[in-house]
Structures are given as C-alpha cells and as structure tokens.
Amino acid sequence: MIAYCTHCWREVNSEDKVCPGCAADLTLDHRTYEEKLIGALAHPLPEARERICWLVGEKQILQAVPDVMRLAKDDPDLFVRKAALESLGALRDPRSALLLRAISRCENRFLASVAAKSLLAIGHGEAGASASETKSGHWRN
C-alpha cells in the first residue's frame, strides 16, 4: 500500500516507523486536526490538494488562508486553483481580497469567474468582477 509521510510528503512503506526522507516519527503526530489539514495542502497529488481546499473552506480553518492563497495563485493544476479560489470565498477572509481581485481580472475566464464569485462572497462587491462578465453572471459575446 502506498503511504506518505505527513511531514515531507515523501512516499514511504506503510510499515515504516520513521520517514527515510525527513526522519519524522511516523507513529506519533501531535499536530492538531487543523495543522494536519494545512500540512496536507502540500500533498503531491492534485486530487488530494483539491479535496483539502474544499474541506478547509467547509471547516472554516482561517489559519490556512495564506496556504490556500498560495495554491490559488501558483498551483500548476487548474482544478486545485479553482478549489482554492472557492475555498477563499467560503472562508470570507479579507486578506484574500487583493488576490481574488487580481485573479478575477486575469485572462483565464474560468479562474476569473470563480475568483469574481469568491470576491462577492467575501463582500467586496462587483469591483473585482471580470470585465467580460455581465451583472447577471453571463458571459458577453
């Protein structure tokens, strides 16, 4: 079975007691649930990062906002970026407003639309809405 070290995300044998990469004790993890979720945002599998973004928004884990913002801006996977943008909208933290506004104006219409919706969710009105989107949320031709 494939297992990962929850500290460095190196693939490990499920019977290992110590990570061969970072020497972390794999039998004990004293981090809080929230700390584990924040750490999981660095998981090597995009599908895992996407799910964790959703969960962070659902659970309102505000400590994760800087990490979720990093994923929204820089993750190589488009669907992770989408999930991160949606998570920022669910978290409604004003720290993300500038990033959401910038992404709502980007050339990628898919991400721009998601960012604009999240910007509205955090209460920053239509100022960040994409120029190619109408007030009704439909795209102009």
VEXDREN-711111 format. One line per field, with one value per atom (N, C-alpha, C, O): atom name; x, y negated, z negated. Coordinates in steps of 0.001 Angstrom, whole numbers, plus 500000, padded with zeros to 6 digits. Atoms other than C-alpha are relative to their C-alpha. Last residue first. Layout:
<rs>
atomo: [CA | ...];
xx: [X | ...];
yy: [Y | ...];
zz: [Z | ...];
</rs>
This chain:
<rs>
atomo: [N | CA | C | O | N | CA | C | O | N | CA | C | O | N | CA | C | O | N | CA | C | O | N | CA | C | O | N | CA | C | O | N | CA | C | O | N | CA | C | O | N | CA | C | O | N | CA | C | O | N | CA | C | O | N | CA | C | O | N | CA | C | O | N | CA | C | O | N | CA | C | O | N | CA | C | O | N | CA | C | O | N | CA | C | O | N | CA | C | O | N | CA | C | O | N | CA | C | O | N | CA | C | O | N | CA | C | O | N | CA | C | O | N | CA | C | O | N | CA | C | O | N | CA | C | O | N | CA | C | O | N | CA | C | O | N | CA | C | O | N | CA | C | O | N | CA | C | O | N | CA | C | O | N | CA | C | O | N | CA | C | O | N | CA | C | O | N | CA | C | O | N | CA | C | O | N | CA | C | O | N | CA | C | O | N | CA | C | O | N | CA | C | O | N | CA | C | O | N | CA | C | O | N | CA | C | O | N | CA | C | O | N | CA | C | O | N | CA | C | O | N | CA | C | O | N | CA | C | O | N | CA | C | O | N | CA | C | O | N | CA | C | O | N | CA | C | O | N | CA | C | O | N | CA | C | O | N | CA | C | O | N | CA | C | O | N | CA | C | O | N | CA | C | O | N | CA | C | O | N | CA | C | O | N | CA | C | O | N | CA | C | O | N | CA | C | O | N | CA | C | O | N | CA | C | O | N | CA | C | O | N | CA | C | O | N | CA | C | O | N | CA | C | O | N | CA | C | O | N | CA | C | O | N | CA | C | O | N | CA | C | O | N | CA | C | O | N | CA | C | O | N | CA | C | O | N | CA | C | O | N | CA | C | O | N | CA | C | O | N | CA | C | O | N | CA | C | O | N | CA | C | O | N | CA | C | O | N | CA | C | O | N | CA | C | O | N | CA | C | O | N | CA | C | O | N | CA | C | O | N | CA | C | O | N | CA | C | O | N | CA | C | O | N | CA | C | O | N | CA | C | O | N | CA | C | O | N | CA | C | O | N | CA | C | O | N | CA | C | O | N | CA | C | O | N | CA | C | O | N | CA | C | O | N | CA | C | O | N | CA | C | O | N | CA | C | O | N | CA | C | O | N | CA | C | O | N | CA | C | O | N | CA | C | O | N | CA | C | O | N | CA | C | O | N | CA | C | O | N | CA | C | O | N | CA | C | O | N | CA | C | O | N | CA | C | O | N | CA | C | O | N | CA | C | O | N | CA | C | O | N | CA | C | O | N | CA | C | O | N | CA | C | O | N | CA | C | O | N | CA | C | O | N | CA | C | O | N | CA | C | O | N | CA | C | O | N | CA | C | O | N | CA | C | O | N | CA | C | O | N | CA | C | O | N | CA | C | O | N | CA | C | O | N | CA | C | O | N | CA | C | O | N | CA | C | O | N | CA | C | O | N | CA | C | O | N | CA | C | O | N | CA | C | O];
xx: [499433 | 479841 | 501019 | 501603 | 500332 | 479257 | 500631 | 501667 | 498900 | 479468 | 499462 | 498478 | 499852 | 476634 | 501110 | 501377 | 499101 | 476893 | 500199 | 500895 | 500799 | 473813 | 500881 | 500381 | 500543 | 475995 | 499222 | 499180 | 501039 | 477884 | 499520 | 499919 | 501179 | 481196 | 498979 | 499338 | 500735 | 483970 | 498736 | 498055 | 500550 | 485303 | 499176 | 498321 | 499309 | 485762 | 499308 | 498080 | 500580 | 484242 | 500744 | 501225 | 499021 | 486592 | 499479 | 500204 | 498779 | 484601 | 501023 | 501820 | 499713 | 481406 | 501272 | 501623 | 500814 | 481162 | 500469 | 501263 | 499278 | 483927 | 499352 | 500023 | 500592 | 481748 | 500732 | 500646 | 499336 | 483723 | 499559 | 500054 | 500306 | 481223 | 500658 | 500110 | 501341 | 481489 | 499656 | 499047 | 499866 | 485228 | 498654 | 498592 | 499436 | 484561 | 500175 | 499985 | 501046 | 482264 | 500504 | 499764 | 501000 | 484853 | 498885 | 498422 | 499451 | 487581 | 498987 | 498855 | 500005 | 485481 | 500504 | 499941 | 501385 | 484777 | 499915 | 499139 | 500502 | 488413 | 498573 | 498230 | 499533 | 489534 | 499476 | 499159 | 500468 | 487393 | 500393 | 499543 | 501398 | 487998 | 499438 | 498621 | 500663 | 491777 | 498572 | 498348 | 500447 | 492892 | 499282 | 498486 | 499003 | 493116 | 499382 | 498163 | 499695 | 490804 | 500987 | 501446 | 501277 | 489137 | 500189 | 499291 | 500335 | 492655 | 498683 | 498500 | 499020 | 493717 | 499636 | 499687 | 500245 | 490534 | 500948 | 500531 | 501226 | 490872 | 499697 | 499275 | 499707 | 494481 | 498774 | 498882 | 499119 | 493572 | 500330 | 500324 | 500686 | 490580 | 500895 | 500470 | 499940 | 492383 | 499427 | 499479 | 498597 | 493234 | 500095 | 501085 | 499615 | 489520 | 501451 | 501797 | 498960 | 488715 | 500464 | 500863 | 500397 | 485426 | 500988 | 500601 | 499344 | 486449 | 499669 | 499682 | 500678 | 483910 | 500581 | 499858 | 501339 | 485229 | 499238 | 498543 | 499821 | 488800 | 498655 | 498435 | 499738 | 487741 | 500170 | 499659 | 501294 | 486271 | 500144 | 499289 | 500777 | 489571 | 498636 | 498176 | 499424 | 491473 | 499230 | 498966 | 500419 | 489150 | 500529 | 499835 | 501440 | 489684 | 499511 | 498797 | 500151 | 493474 | 498530 | 498194 | 499575 | 493382 | 499844 | 499367 | 501107 | 491342 | 500354 | 499467 | 501104 | 493877 | 498871 | 498276 | 501226 | 496825 | 498823 | 498538 | 499978 | 500177 | 498706 | 498465 | 500046 | 499436 | 499965 | 499257 | 498847 | 500675 | 499865 | 500747 | 499123 | 497983 | 500966 | 501193 | 500832 | 495122 | 500857 | 500484 | 500496 | 497621 | 499181 | 499317 | 498849 | 499448 | 499550 | 499992 | 499688 | 496121 | 501173 | 501165 | 501018 | 495202 | 500223 | 500045 | 499659 | 498484 | 499009 | 499406 | 498782 | 497924 | 500389 | 500840 | 500170 | 494261 | 501301 | 501264 | 499548 | 495001 | 499972 | 500450 | 498536 | 494827 | 500558 | 501733 | 499431 | 491215 | 501525 | 502138 | 498669 | 490064 | 500764 | 501493 | 499658 | 486363 | 501342 | 501436 | 499702 | 485554 | 500406 | 500658 | 501146 | 483880 | 500183 | 499245 | 501102 | 486568 | 498788 | 498163 | 499562 | 489401 | 498907 | 498649 | 500195 | 487499 | 500392 | 499721 | 501432 | 487242 | 499757 | 498951 | 500476 | 490943 | 498514 | 498089 | 499634 | 491706 | 499573 | 499118 | 500931 | 489774 | 500286 | 499362 | 501325 | 491731 | 498983 | 498222 | 499977 | 495064 | 498633 | 498182 | 499988 | 494237 | 499993 | 499252 | 501343 | 493268 | 499897 | 498855 | 500900 | 496491 | 498593 | 497947 | 501090 | 498597 | 499029 | 498491 | 499554 | 501903 | 498878 | 499027 | 499983 | 500293 | 500400 | 500018 | 498765 | 501246 | 500106 | 501164 | 500096 | 497695 | 501247 | 501236 | 500445 | 498041 | 499798 | 499685 | 498859 | 500076 | 499635 | 500448 | 499148 | 497109 | 501239 | 501648 | 500625 | 494887 | 500849 | 501022 | 499841 | 497310 | 499380 | 499957 | 498599 | 497513 | 500261 | 501018 | 499829 | 493706 | 501426 | 501626 | 500704 | 493458 | 500218 | 500508 | 501457 | 496028 | 499425 | 500146 | 500615 | 499617 | 498482 | 497888 | 500648 | 500885 | 499357 | 498876 | 500196 | 501725 | 499173 | 497967 | 500584 | 503158 | 499873 | 500788 | 500952 | 503877 | 499282 | 498200 | 501264 | 505503 | 498948 | 497795 | 500599 | 508330 | 498618 | 497737 | 501147 | 509874 | 499496 | 499513 | 499794 | 513324 | 498865 | 499050 | 499855 | 512911 | 500183 | 500303 | 499663 | 513359 | 500282 | 501257 | 498621 | 513532 | 500436 | 501630 | 499904 | 510387 | 501462 | 502311 | 499320 | 510445 | 500107 | 500423 | 500256 | 508150 | 500587 | 500132 | 498927 | 507952 | 499552 | 498403 | 499488 | 505295 | 501110 | 501532 | 501007 | 503279 | 500454 | 499854 | 500590 | 506425 | 499020 | 499336 | 499354 | 507044 | 499301 | 498178 | 500638 | 506297 | 500798 | 502023 | 499249 | 507673 | 499222 | 498601 | 500773 | 505049 | 500793 | 500426 | 499286 | 507508 | 499332 | 499755 | 499151 | 505575 | 500685 | 500733 | 500841 | 502615 | 500800 | 500230 | 499624 | 504953 | 499167 | 499133 | 499204 | 503058 | 500343 | 499550 | 500205 | 501668 | 500924 | 501904 | 499262 | 501238 | 499632 | 498457 | 500835 | 500000 | 500892 | 501904];
yy: [499470 | 462414 | 499059 | 499335 | 500756 | 461381 | 500668 | 501324 | 500534 | 464013 | 499233 | 499629 | 499349 | 464465 | 499314 | 498124 | 498852 | 463584 | 500731 | 501746 | 498791 | 461344 | 501239 | 502322 | 499995 | 458270 | 501277 | 501724 | 500982 | 459104 | 500098 | 501002 | 499419 | 460932 | 498896 | 497816 | 499271 | 459983 | 500638 | 501369 | 500934 | 457256 | 500719 | 500096 | 499965 | 459805 | 499071 | 498989 | 499117 | 458805 | 499872 | 498798 | 499048 | 457231 | 500888 | 501759 | 500698 | 454076 | 500954 | 500565 | 499730 | 456145 | 499332 | 499455 | 500478 | 456254 | 500366 | 501287 | 501068 | 456884 | 499632 | 499163 | 501311 | 458815 | 498855 | 497718 | 500619 | 462023 | 498552 | 497853 | 499283 | 463870 | 499363 | 499403 | 500390 | 461256 | 500648 | 500012 | 501385 | 461861 | 499452 | 498738 | 499970 | 465588 | 498590 | 498357 | 499488 | 465124 | 500032 | 499687 | 501065 | 462944 | 500426 | 499627 | 501029 | 465538 | 498879 | 498387 | 499437 | 468319 | 498963 | 498820 | 499877 | 466219 | 500521 | 500006 | 501351 | 465189 | 500042 | 499299 | 500425 | 468820 | 498611 | 498349 | 499023 | 469952 | 499569 | 499488 | 500310 | 466786 | 500940 | 500528 | 498699 | 467242 | 499773 | 499529 | 499569 | 463779 | 501341 | 501627 | 499291 | 462445 | 500475 | 500449 | 500792 | 459796 | 500693 | 500100 | 500254 | 462003 | 499191 | 499120 | 498809 | 463241 | 499793 | 500330 | 499842 | 459746 | 501186 | 501080 | 501073 | 459157 | 500150 | 500010 | 499670 | 462536 | 498947 | 499282 | 498877 | 461771 | 500354 | 500551 | 500487 | 458351 | 501103 | 500871 | 500888 | 459737 | 499538 | 499581 | 499447 | 462706 | 499067 | 499391 | 499927 | 460966 | 500477 | 500197 | 501159 | 460076 | 500007 | 499279 | 500740 | 463631 | 498835 | 499049 | 501409 | 464958 | 499157 | 498300 | 500487 | 468590 | 498536 | 498106 | 499404 | 469850 | 499482 | 499316 | 500582 | 467450 | 500520 | 499757 | 501372 | 468477 | 499278 | 498487 | 499936 | 472117 | 498598 | 498309 | 499751 | 471401 | 500050 | 499543 | 501234 | 469876 | 500139 | 499223 | 500967 | 472875 | 498677 | 498071 | 499613 | 475301 | 499016 | 498696 | 500263 | 473452 | 500312 | 499508 | 501453 | 473431 | 499618 | 498729 | 500353 | 477151 | 498498 | 498041 | 499663 | 477617 | 499790 | 499540 | 500942 | 475721 | 500287 | 499356 | 499318 | 477791 | 499016 | 498403 | 499693 | 475942 | 500651 | 500684 | 498558 | 474342 | 500292 | 499612 | 499333 | 470752 | 501488 | 502042 | 500791 | 468194 | 500861 | 500596 | 500718 | 470213 | 499251 | 499120 | 499035 | 472576 | 499301 | 499619 | 499557 | 469677 | 500992 | 500908 | 501077 | 468207 | 500383 | 500098 | 499895 | 471565 | 498906 | 499145 | 498825 | 471521 | 500179 | 500533 | 500245 | 467951 | 501177 | 500968 | 500990 | 468719 | 499731 | 499755 | 499473 | 471937 | 498957 | 499233 | 499942 | 470334 | 500446 | 500223 | 501283 | 469447 | 499983 | 499205 | 499986 | 473062 | 498768 | 498825 | 501375 | 472549 | 499909 | 499319 | 500012 | 476282 | 498613 | 498432 | 499454 | 476146 | 499869 | 499518 | 500950 | 473894 | 500437 | 499627 | 501184 | 476106 | 498929 | 498284 | 499718 | 479164 | 498802 | 498505 | 499996 | 477783 | 500160 | 499437 | 501382 | 476940 | 499915 | 499021 | 500693 | 480416 | 498530 | 497969 | 499608 | 482045 | 499247 | 498838 | 500511 | 480117 | 500310 | 499433 | 501437 | 480800 | 499369 | 498494 | 500159 | 484525 | 498518 | 498105 | 499653 | 484533 | 499836 | 499425 | 501137 | 482680 | 500286 | 499396 | 499677 | 485495 | 498827 | 498379 | 499930 | 484289 | 500308 | 500011 | 498605 | 483145 | 500055 | 499173 | 499795 | 479561 | 501425 | 501821 | 500858 | 478668 | 500114 | 499683 | 499198 | 481674 | 499159 | 499716 | 499264 | 479574 | 500781 | 500914 | 501017 | 477233 | 500659 | 500306 | 500408 | 480243 | 498963 | 499042 | 498893 | 481645 | 499642 | 499936 | 500002 | 478281 | 501112 | 500925 | 501135 | 478103 | 499939 | 499674 | 499660 | 481592 | 498901 | 499184 | 500074 | 480599 | 500408 | 500495 | 501198 | 481799 | 500052 | 501128 | 500789 | 484435 | 498725 | 497901 | 501294 | 486993 | 499160 | 499369 | 501059 | 490202 | 498721 | 498339 | 499390 | 493476 | 498960 | 499231 | 499760 | 491884 | 500621 | 500771 | 498822 | 490367 | 500180 | 499338 | 500217 | 487842 | 501344 | 502347 | 499378 | 488721 | 499729 | 499874 | 501107 | 486325 | 500473 | 499652 | 501297 | 488608 | 498914 | 498171 | 499988 | 492126 | 498655 | 498422 | 500397 | 491401 | 500023 | 499421 | 501286 | 493341 | 499696 | 500577 | 500715 | 496215 | 498589 | 497691 | 500843 | 497736 | 499303 | 498877 | 499430 | 500436 | 499163 | 499445 | 500113 | 498432 | 500603 | 500316 | 498678 | 498029 | 499916 | 499294 | 499109 | 494367 | 501349 | 501476 | 498687 | 491859 | 500917 | 500991 | 498984 | 488473 | 501311 | 501619 | 499418 | 485987 | 500946 | 501189 | 500409 | 484059 | 500523 | 500166 | 501161 | 484026 | 499516 | 498312 | 501200 | 486304 | 498749 | 497677 | 500676 | 489036 | 498721 | 497966 | 501214 | 490742 | 499528 | 499673 | 500898 | 494235 | 498805 | 498868 | 501250 | 496501 | 499167 | 499024 | 501171 | 500000 | 498748 | 498695];
zz: [498750 | 526768 | 500560 | 501608 | 498794 | 523179 | 501204 | 501089 | 499191 | 520497 | 501177 | 501802 | 498699 | 518054 | 500788 | 500619 | 500106 | 514342 | 501309 | 501344 | 500206 | 514358 | 499864 | 499558 | 501368 | 513850 | 499719 | 498573 | 500241 | 517051 | 498572 | 497838 | 500606 | 517244 | 499746 | 499277 | 498977 | 519669 | 499457 | 500176 | 499025 | 517382 | 501052 | 501681 | 498718 | 514626 | 500990 | 501023 | 499000 | 511339 | 501312 | 501673 | 499507 | 508821 | 501101 | 501582 | 499592 | 508200 | 500580 | 501433 | 498597 | 508189 | 500476 | 501649 | 498890 | 504434 | 501379 | 501566 | 499320 | 501906 | 501324 | 502244 | 500190 | 499501 | 500650 | 500185 | 501150 | 499031 | 499814 | 498929 | 501241 | 501196 | 498783 | 497682 | 500435 | 503951 | 498661 | 497800 | 500413 | 504166 | 499517 | 498516 | 501347 | 504266 | 499451 | 498258 | 500904 | 507249 | 498561 | 497640 | 500132 | 509001 | 499053 | 498239 | 500886 | 508313 | 499774 | 498654 | 501354 | 509841 | 499001 | 497916 | 500445 | 512945 | 498566 | 497761 | 500253 | 513358 | 499462 | 498543 | 501323 | 512981 | 499646 | 498485 | 500972 | 515919 | 498593 | 497707 | 500326 | 517929 | 498946 | 498123 | 500091 | 517840 | 499510 | 498324 | 498678 | 518953 | 499979 | 500874 | 499175 | 515409 | 501310 | 501478 | 498807 | 513951 | 500930 | 501906 | 499317 | 511337 | 501280 | 502119 | 499205 | 510495 | 500741 | 501833 | 498908 | 509415 | 500884 | 502109 | 499029 | 507401 | 501198 | 502348 | 499271 | 505700 | 501060 | 502167 | 499107 | 504772 | 500835 | 502045 | 498925 | 503382 | 500997 | 502206 | 499048 | 501439 | 501153 | 502308 | 498646 | 499821 | 501062 | 502249 | 499542 | 496548 | 501441 | 502118 | 499191 | 496253 | 500466 | 501397 | 500712 | 495093 | 500870 | 502015 | 500125 | 496375 | 499205 | 498411 | 501218 | 495742 | 499719 | 498566 | 501156 | 498283 | 498690 | 497708 | 500084 | 500922 | 498797 | 498126 | 500466 | 500168 | 499899 | 498982 | 501438 | 500508 | 499419 | 498337 | 500641 | 503930 | 498486 | 497760 | 499863 | 505039 | 499336 | 498654 | 500927 | 503657 | 500049 | 499011 | 501346 | 505428 | 498960 | 497994 | 500107 | 508721 | 498585 | 497986 | 500078 | 508220 | 499856 | 499073 | 501356 | 507475 | 499818 | 498780 | 500887 | 510640 | 498533 | 497716 | 499857 | 512761 | 499006 | 498462 | 499603 | 511516 | 499984 | 498956 | 498570 | 511524 | 500507 | 501714 | 499771 | 508134 | 501503 | 502244 | 499400 | 508017 | 500321 | 500978 | 499127 | 507239 | 500806 | 501986 | 499029 | 505795 | 501017 | 502182 | 499019 | 504135 | 501078 | 502260 | 499204 | 502450 | 501074 | 502220 | 499053 | 501338 | 500898 | 502095 | 498948 | 499785 | 501044 | 502238 | 499187 | 497839 | 501150 | 502260 | 499204 | 496605 | 500903 | 502029 | 498937 | 495685 | 500769 | 501999 | 498706 | 493762 | 501110 | 502211 | 500024 | 490292 | 501351 | 501641 | 499586 | 491154 | 499984 | 500714 | 500603 | 490953 | 500494 | 501484 | 500374 | 491693 | 499265 | 498188 | 501438 | 491668 | 499489 | 498297 | 500744 | 495081 | 498500 | 497784 | 499899 | 496541 | 499200 | 498516 | 500746 | 495262 | 500026 | 499010 | 501424 | 496518 | 499128 | 498140 | 500281 | 500055 | 498497 | 497911 | 499844 | 500141 | 499663 | 498930 | 501232 | 498745 | 500077 | 499080 | 501075 | 501580 | 498708 | 498005 | 499649 | 504235 | 498892 | 498482 | 500270 | 502558 | 500267 | 499529 | 501455 | 502501 | 499645 | 498753 | 500473 | 506181 | 498488 | 497979 | 499842 | 507011 | 499476 | 498923 | 499072 | 505531 | 500114 | 499102 | 498604 | 504040 | 501004 | 502189 | 499530 | 500767 | 501469 | 502239 | 499236 | 499831 | 500545 | 501034 | 498812 | 498730 | 500877 | 502030 | 498853 | 496409 | 501254 | 502346 | 499460 | 493974 | 501249 | 502164 | 499382 | 493528 | 500616 | 501722 | 498739 | 492911 | 500728 | 501944 | 499039 | 490325 | 501347 | 502394 | 499555 | 488559 | 501011 | 501963 | 499090 | 488417 | 500544 | 501729 | 498764 | 486896 | 501040 | 502202 | 500055 | 484288 | 501351 | 502346 | 499439 | 484555 | 499840 | 499765 | 501039 | 482155 | 500526 | 499748 | 499368 | 484805 | 499038 | 498900 | 500821 | 483494 | 500811 | 501539 | 500926 | 485315 | 499148 | 498628 | 499312 | 488366 | 499086 | 499489 | 500613 | 486335 | 500622 | 500449 | 500889 | 488711 | 499477 | 500190 | 501311 | 490085 | 499014 | 497806 | 500944 | 493047 | 498560 | 497650 | 499419 | 496038 | 498979 | 499099 | 499513 | 494590 | 500583 | 500772 | 498595 | 492566 | 500435 | 499777 | 499849 | 489307 | 501490 | 502289 | 501258 | 488266 | 500040 | 499332 | 500534 | 491744 | 498719 | 498601 | 501246 | 492209 | 499367 | 498246 | 501056 | 494777 | 498670 | 497634 | 500169 | 496889 | 498829 | 497815 | 500962 | 497574 | 500016 | 500503 | 500010 | 500360 | 499078 | 499179 | 499268 | 499366 | 499927 | 498910 | 498905 | 498280 | 500891 | 502041 | 498782 | 496035 | 501275 | 502375 | 500260 | 492734 | 501273 | 501526 | 500106 | 493368 | 499674 | 499470 | 501241 | 494643 | 499941 | 500913 | 499913 | 497422 | 498597 | 497666 | 501138 | 497826 | 500190 | 500932 | 499948 | 500843 | 498771 | 498434 | 500000 | 500000 | 500000 | 499301];
</rs>
